[in-house]
Amino acid sequence: MKRALPALRRPTAMLAGALLALGIISAVSAQDGEALEDIIGAVDTAWLLIAGFLVFFMQAGFAMLTAGFVRSKETANILMKNMIDACVGGISFWLVGWAFAYGASSKSNEFIGLGNFALNGFDSYAEWFFQFAFAAAAATIVAGALAGRTKYSAYLIYTVIITGFIYPVVVHWGWDTTTWMGAFTEGDIWLGNGYVDFAGSGIVHTVGGIAGLMGAIVVGARLGKYGPKGEVRAIPGHNISLATIGMFILWFGWYGVNPGST
Protein backbone atom coordinates (compact mmCIF):
# COMPACT_ATOMS: atom_id res chain seq x y z
CA MET A 1 0.00 0.00 0.00
CA LYS A 2 1.32 3.38 -0.95
CA ARG A 3 1.44 6.23 1.55
CA ALA A 4 -0.02 9.57 0.56
CA LEU A 5 2.55 11.69 2.32
CA PRO A 6 3.06 15.11 0.69
CA ALA A 7 5.53 15.01 -2.18
CA LEU A 8 8.55 17.24 -1.70
CA ARG A 9 10.36 16.66 -4.99
CA ARG A 10 9.47 19.91 -6.76
CA PRO A 11 10.32 22.40 -3.96
CA THR A 12 13.45 20.54 -2.93
CA ALA A 13 14.60 20.23 -6.52
CA MET A 14 14.16 23.98 -6.90
CA LEU A 15 16.06 24.54 -3.66
CA ALA A 16 18.85 22.24 -4.79
CA GLY A 17 19.04 24.15 -8.07
CA ALA A 18 19.26 27.46 -6.23
CA LEU A 19 22.02 26.12 -3.99
CA LEU A 20 23.92 24.90 -7.04
CA ALA A 21 23.57 28.31 -8.68
CA LEU A 22 24.90 30.02 -5.58
CA GLY A 23 27.79 27.59 -5.29
CA ILE A 24 26.71 26.51 -1.82
CA ILE A 25 26.79 22.86 -2.83
CA SER A 26 29.13 21.28 -5.34
CA ALA A 27 27.92 21.11 -8.93
CA VAL A 28 27.40 17.73 -10.54
CA SER A 29 27.43 16.85 -14.20
CA ALA A 30 24.20 16.35 -16.08
CA GLN A 31 25.11 12.69 -16.52
CA ASP A 32 25.54 12.14 -12.83
CA GLY A 33 21.83 11.74 -12.14
CA GLU A 34 22.35 9.39 -9.23
CA ALA A 35 24.44 11.94 -7.35
CA LEU A 36 21.82 14.62 -8.02
CA GLU A 37 19.11 12.30 -6.70
CA ASP A 38 21.16 11.82 -3.55
CA ILE A 39 21.38 15.59 -3.11
CA ILE A 40 17.64 16.02 -3.65
CA GLY A 41 16.92 13.19 -1.21
CA ALA A 42 19.15 14.77 1.42
CA VAL A 43 17.47 18.16 0.97
CA ASP A 44 14.07 16.44 1.17
CA THR A 45 14.99 14.89 4.50
CA ALA A 46 16.51 18.09 5.88
CA TRP A 47 13.48 20.15 4.89
CA LEU A 48 11.05 17.64 6.41
CA LEU A 49 13.02 17.50 9.65
CA ILE A 50 13.17 21.30 9.93
CA ALA A 51 9.41 21.51 9.38
CA GLY A 52 8.89 18.73 11.92
CA PHE A 53 11.04 20.54 14.48
CA LEU A 54 8.91 23.68 14.05
CA VAL A 55 5.65 21.75 14.43
CA PHE A 56 6.97 19.93 17.49
CA PHE A 57 8.08 23.25 19.00
CA MET A 58 4.42 24.24 18.94
CA GLN A 59 4.09 22.02 22.02
CA ALA A 60 5.90 24.76 23.94
CA GLY A 61 3.53 27.33 22.46
CA PHE A 62 0.44 25.39 23.51
CA ALA A 63 1.92 24.93 26.99
CA MET A 64 2.71 28.62 27.47
CA LEU A 65 -0.58 29.83 25.97
CA THR A 66 -2.74 27.54 28.09
CA ALA A 67 -0.70 28.04 31.26
CA GLY A 68 -1.07 31.80 30.91
CA PHE A 69 -4.84 31.66 30.58
CA VAL A 70 -5.56 29.37 33.55
CA ARG A 71 -5.37 30.01 37.28
CA SER A 72 -1.89 29.91 38.78
CA LYS A 73 -2.66 26.77 40.79
CA GLU A 74 -3.32 24.88 37.52
CA THR A 75 -0.05 25.82 35.80
CA ALA A 76 1.89 22.72 36.83
CA ASN A 77 -1.04 20.55 35.75
CA ILE A 78 -1.06 22.10 32.28
CA LEU A 79 2.70 21.78 31.78
CA MET A 80 2.66 18.13 32.83
CA LYS A 81 -0.18 17.38 30.42
CA ASN A 82 1.86 18.81 27.56
CA MET A 83 4.76 16.60 28.61
CA ILE A 84 2.40 13.63 28.51
CA ASP A 85 1.32 14.55 24.98
CA ALA A 86 4.91 14.68 23.75
CA CYS A 87 6.29 11.63 25.58
CA VAL A 88 3.41 9.18 25.91
CA GLY A 89 1.92 10.32 22.61
CA GLY A 90 5.24 9.65 20.88
CA ILE A 91 5.40 6.09 22.20
CA SER A 92 1.78 5.44 21.27
CA PHE A 93 2.19 6.81 17.74
CA TRP A 94 5.39 4.77 17.31
CA LEU A 95 3.84 1.51 18.49
CA VAL A 96 0.50 1.58 16.67
CA GLY A 97 -0.38 5.09 15.46
CA TRP A 98 1.72 5.06 12.31
CA ALA A 99 0.54 1.54 11.49
CA PHE A 100 -3.13 2.54 11.73
CA ALA A 101 -2.54 5.70 9.66
CA TYR A 102 -0.14 4.63 6.90
CA GLY A 103 0.70 0.98 7.58
CA ALA A 104 1.64 -0.84 4.38
CA SER A 105 0.12 -4.32 4.50
CA SER A 106 -2.20 -6.55 2.51
CA LYS A 107 -4.46 -6.54 5.60
CA SER A 108 -4.94 -2.77 5.45
CA ASN A 109 -8.37 -1.60 4.31
CA GLU A 110 -10.47 1.50 3.71
CA PHE A 111 -11.04 1.99 7.43
CA ILE A 112 -7.61 1.44 8.96
CA GLY A 113 -3.99 0.59 8.14
CA LEU A 114 -2.56 -2.63 9.54
CA GLY A 115 1.17 -2.69 8.88
CA ASN A 116 4.54 -1.37 10.10
CA PHE A 117 3.69 -1.69 13.79
CA ALA A 118 6.50 -0.18 15.89
CA LEU A 119 7.86 1.00 12.48
CA ASN A 120 8.75 -2.58 11.59
CA GLY A 121 9.76 -2.58 7.92
CA PHE A 122 9.68 1.22 7.68
CA ASP A 123 12.83 3.30 7.93
CA SER A 124 11.88 6.81 6.79
CA TYR A 125 12.12 8.26 10.27
CA ALA A 126 11.90 11.87 9.07
CA GLU A 127 8.41 11.18 7.68
CA TRP A 128 7.42 9.49 10.92
CA PHE A 129 8.68 12.40 13.04
CA PHE A 130 6.80 14.97 10.95
CA GLN A 131 3.56 13.00 11.28
CA PHE A 132 4.15 12.42 15.00
CA ALA A 133 4.43 16.18 15.53
CA PHE A 134 0.98 16.55 13.97
CA ALA A 135 -0.44 13.78 16.16
CA ALA A 136 0.97 15.45 19.28
CA ALA A 137 -0.54 18.78 18.20
CA ALA A 138 -3.97 17.18 17.80
CA ALA A 139 -3.71 15.74 21.30
CA THR A 140 -2.49 19.00 22.82
CA ILE A 141 -5.43 20.99 21.49
CA VAL A 142 -7.59 19.11 23.98
CA ALA A 143 -5.38 20.14 26.91
CA GLY A 144 -6.76 23.67 26.75
CA ALA A 145 -10.39 22.52 26.78
CA LEU A 146 -9.76 20.17 29.70
CA ALA A 147 -7.50 22.50 31.69
CA GLY A 148 -8.49 22.37 35.34
CA ARG A 149 -11.03 19.61 34.70
CA THR A 150 -9.23 16.25 34.59
CA LYS A 151 -6.78 14.13 36.56
CA TYR A 152 -3.41 13.02 35.17
CA SER A 153 -4.52 9.39 34.96
CA ALA A 154 -7.55 10.24 32.81
CA TYR A 155 -5.50 12.50 30.55
CA LEU A 156 -2.84 9.81 30.18
CA ILE A 157 -5.44 7.33 28.94
CA TYR A 158 -6.92 9.92 26.59
CA THR A 159 -3.52 10.73 25.08
CA VAL A 160 -2.82 7.07 24.32
CA ILE A 161 -6.21 6.64 22.66
CA ILE A 162 -6.15 9.78 20.51
CA THR A 163 -2.52 9.47 19.31
CA GLY A 164 -2.67 5.69 18.99
CA PHE A 165 -6.08 5.19 17.43
CA ILE A 166 -8.52 8.08 16.87
CA TYR A 167 -6.18 10.51 15.10
CA PRO A 168 -4.40 7.80 13.04
CA VAL A 169 -7.72 6.40 11.77
CA VAL A 170 -8.86 9.86 10.65
CA VAL A 171 -5.46 10.38 9.00
CA HIS A 172 -5.91 7.08 7.16
CA TRP A 173 -9.30 8.22 5.89
CA GLY A 174 -8.02 11.55 4.63
CA TRP A 175 -4.43 11.04 3.50
CA ASP A 176 -3.89 7.40 2.54
CA THR A 177 -4.32 5.88 -0.92
CA THR A 178 -6.67 3.01 -0.02
CA THR A 179 -9.20 4.92 2.05
CA TRP A 180 -12.88 5.47 1.31
CA MET A 181 -12.87 9.27 1.08
CA GLY A 182 -9.34 10.60 0.59
CA ALA A 183 -8.26 12.69 -2.39
CA PHE A 184 -5.26 10.35 -2.85
CA THR A 185 -7.42 7.24 -3.23
CA GLU A 186 -6.65 5.23 -6.34
CA GLY A 187 -9.68 4.48 -8.52
CA ASP A 188 -13.16 5.81 -7.74
CA ILE A 189 -12.92 8.90 -5.53
CA TRP A 190 -15.57 10.00 -3.05
CA LEU A 191 -17.65 12.93 -4.41
CA GLY A 192 -15.46 13.10 -7.50
CA ASN A 193 -12.36 14.59 -5.88
CA GLY A 194 -12.35 13.10 -2.37
CA TYR A 195 -11.79 14.84 0.93
CA VAL A 196 -9.09 17.48 0.40
CA ASP A 197 -7.07 18.56 3.44
CA PHE A 198 -3.76 20.19 2.56
CA ALA A 199 -2.07 20.47 5.95
CA GLY A 200 -4.43 19.13 8.58
CA SER A 201 -6.93 21.97 8.97
CA GLY A 202 -9.64 19.35 9.29
CA ILE A 203 -7.78 16.20 10.22
CA VAL A 204 -5.75 17.78 13.03
CA HIS A 205 -7.94 20.58 14.32
CA THR A 206 -11.33 18.93 13.88
CA VAL A 207 -10.12 15.85 15.73
CA GLY A 208 -8.65 17.95 18.55
CA GLY A 209 -11.64 20.29 18.68
CA ILE A 210 -14.29 17.57 18.75
CA ALA A 211 -12.34 15.59 21.35
CA GLY A 212 -12.03 18.72 23.49
CA LEU A 213 -15.75 19.46 23.14
CA MET A 214 -16.73 15.91 24.09
CA GLY A 215 -14.36 15.98 27.05
CA ALA A 216 -15.72 19.30 28.30
CA ILE A 217 -19.30 18.02 28.02
CA VAL A 218 -18.51 14.80 29.87
CA VAL A 219 -16.51 16.26 32.78
CA GLY A 220 -18.54 19.45 33.12
CA ALA A 221 -17.56 22.94 34.21
CA ARG A 222 -14.37 23.82 36.07
CA LEU A 223 -14.50 24.06 39.84
CA GLY A 224 -15.44 27.59 40.84
CA LYS A 225 -17.03 28.47 37.49
CA TYR A 226 -20.49 28.84 39.03
CA GLY A 227 -21.51 30.39 42.32
CA PRO A 228 -23.94 28.92 44.88
CA LYS A 229 -26.90 30.51 43.06
CA GLY A 230 -25.74 29.41 39.62
CA GLU A 231 -24.23 32.74 38.64
CA VAL A 232 -21.31 32.57 36.21
CA ARG A 233 -17.93 33.54 37.64
CA ALA A 234 -15.15 34.79 35.41
CA ILE A 235 -11.89 32.84 35.64
CA PRO A 236 -9.21 35.29 34.45
CA GLY A 237 -5.83 34.06 33.31
CA HIS A 238 -3.01 34.61 35.75
CA ASN A 239 -0.21 35.56 33.32
CA ILE A 240 -1.01 37.32 30.06
CA SER A 241 2.71 37.67 29.29
CA LEU A 242 3.12 33.89 29.31
CA ALA A 243 0.10 33.52 27.04
CA THR A 244 1.51 36.11 24.62
CA ILE A 245 4.83 34.26 24.42
CA GLY A 246 2.90 31.07 23.70
CA MET A 247 0.98 32.80 20.92
CA PHE A 248 4.18 33.90 19.19
CA ILE A 249 5.71 30.43 19.55
CA LEU A 250 2.62 28.94 17.89
CA TRP A 251 2.83 31.55 15.15
CA PHE A 252 6.45 30.65 14.55
CA GLY A 253 5.72 26.92 14.60
CA TRP A 254 3.02 27.37 12.01
CA TYR A 255 5.72 28.08 9.45
CA GLY A 256 6.50 24.37 9.65
CA VAL A 257 2.92 23.14 9.20
CA ASN A 258 2.02 24.38 5.73
CA PRO A 259 5.51 24.63 4.17
CA GLY A 260 6.36 21.13 5.40
CA SER A 261 3.21 19.78 3.79
CA THR A 262 3.99 21.06 0.29
Helices and strands as residue ranges (DSSP letters): H 9-22, H 33-69, G 72-74, H 75-92, I 93-97, H 98-102, G 117-119, H 125-145, H 152-161, I 162-166, H 167-175, G 190-192, H 203-219, H 240-260
